[in-house]
Amino acid sequence: MPDEERPTGTIEKIDGIPLYLIPKTIAEQIKKKGDAVFQILVVRKFHHRYSVNVETFDEHAARVNQAEPAKNEGDGHA
């Protein structure tokens, strides 16, 4: 497979979604990102509104690596 193009997109975070629109919002994001979807997180906010985050594996890995840089080989060993 020569140079398969993947969407470079950013983490999609949609705020203020009412409960009944969560399935539609998730379906739209899955269509947009395709098989690359790694994680979907739905969090209840205030007044029965929800926040929906949709990440690909690459976006998830980049976010985790920013938060916790990899340790050097041998760190933590006595």
C-alpha positions, -999 to 999 in steps of 0.1 A, spaced: 0 0 0 19 30 -12 16 62 9 -19 57 23 -34 91 32 -47 94 67 -66 124 79 -43 144 101 -72 159 120 -71 171 156 -89 156 185 -126 164 180 -142 178 211 -178 188 208 -193 206 238 -229 213 247 -245 183 231 -280 172 244 -284 135 253 -306 127 224 -280 139 199 -250 120 212 -255 89 189 -258 112 158 -227 132 168 -206 100 174 -218 86 140 -208 118 122 -173 117 138 -169 80 129 -178 87 93 -153 116 93 -124 96 109 -132 62 96 -114 31 109 -89 53 127 -111 60 157 -94 47 188 -113 63 217 -147 79 222 -153 97 255 -186 112 266 -187 134 297 -217 149 313 -214 186 318 -240 209 333 -278 211 327 -280 177 309 -254 187 283 -225 165 273 -191 168 259 -180 143 232 -143 136 224 -133 114 195 -96 105 191 -76 84 166 -48 62 179 -22 87 166 -39 116 183 -41 96 215 -5 87 214 6 123 207 -15 135 237 -2 109 261 34 115 250 30 153 256 16 147 291 42 120 301 74 121 281 91 87 278 117 79 304 153 72 293 163 36 292 174 24 326 156 51 346 141 38 378 163 7 380 185 2 410 
